[in-house]
Amino acid sequence: MNNTRIFKMAFASVYPHYVTKAENKGKTKAEVDEIICWLTGFTPSELQQEIDSNTDFETFFAKAKLHPNAHLIKGVICGYRIEEIEDELMRKIRYMDKLIDELAKGKSMDKILRT
């Protein structure tokens, strides 16, 4: 897996795909934003600023303050078991992917947000 390419990819280029995936399953952009803000510690306005700035994933997660319960996100995403991903940045990216997948699959927000 070429992580460098993913790390340098703009978060803003992937974000619309997260929203589309959720909306196709009857979920909302607001729910996607809530999940991303929970994971990263960004406020909604800070999230929008990162999107507008075309920040890459590496910078995006360098600025983020990962939620203390993020380590509770487990399972398989894109063929990889999250808890076995050694690269910290890739694990954070896969955390976000997993949370959006859970939303699209209809999991309740309290379970997604590990409350």
N, C-alpha and C positions, 0 to 999 in steps of 0.2 A: 504494500500500500504506500503510495507516495503522499505522505502527510504534508510535505511542504506546499504542494499545490492547494490543498484544502485550507491550510493555515493562512495562506495569502489571498484566499477567495474572500470577496466582500460579503459581509453578513447581509447587506441589503440585497444581494443577488439571490440569496437563499430564502430570506424572510417571506417574500410573496408566495413561495412554494409551501411554506408552513401554513400560511393563511389559507391558501387554496385547498390544501389537504384537509384542513379543519372544516372549511365552509362546505366542501363537497360531502361532508358527513353531518351537516346540519349544525355545526358549531360556529363560533363567531371569531372575528379578529380580536375582539376584546378579551376573549378567553385565551387566545394565543399570547396576547400581550401580557396578560396576568401571569401565565406560566413562565414566560421569559423573564419578566420582572422578578418573580419569586426566585427563580434559579440564579439570576445574576445580581440581584440587589439594586438594579436600575429602577428609577422612577419611570413612569410612562413618558415624561418629557425627555429624560436622559436616553431612554430607548430610542425615541424618535430622532434625537440628535445623532446617535450612533448610526441609525439608518441613513439619515440625510448626509452624514459625513462620509458614507461609503467605507466605513471602517472594516478592515479585514478581521477574520476570526481571531487571529493571534492578538491583535490590539484590543478587540472587543472583550475577550476574556481576561486580558491583562488588566483592564479597567474594572472588570466585574468583581463583586464581592460575593463569591459563591455561597449559597444558602447552607447553613450548618447541617441540614438534613439531606443535602444532595447525595451523600454517601449511601443513602437508603435506596437510591435508584439502581435497580438491578434488572437483569434480564438480557435478552439478545436483541441487538439492533444491527442491521446490515450484515448479519452473519457473524458478528462478534459479541461475545459475552462482555458486557460493560465492565463488570468487576475485574476482568482479566486484562483490560487494556492498560498497558504499562505507561504509555505516553500520557501525561497529565492533561495536556491541551486537547488531545483527541478524545480522552475520556469525557471532558467537559462538553465537547461538541456532541458526542453521542448521548450524553445526559439529555441535552436539549432535544435531539432527535427522538429519543425514547418518550419524553414527556409529550411531545406533539403527537406521536403515534398513539399514546394512551388516550389523549383527548379525542382523536379521530375514531378510536375504537369504542368511544362512549363511556370510558371510565369516569367516575365522579371526580369533581375538582378536589374534594378533600382527600381522596386517595392519590390523585396525581401530585398534589402539593405536599404529600407526606405529613399531614397534620394529625 
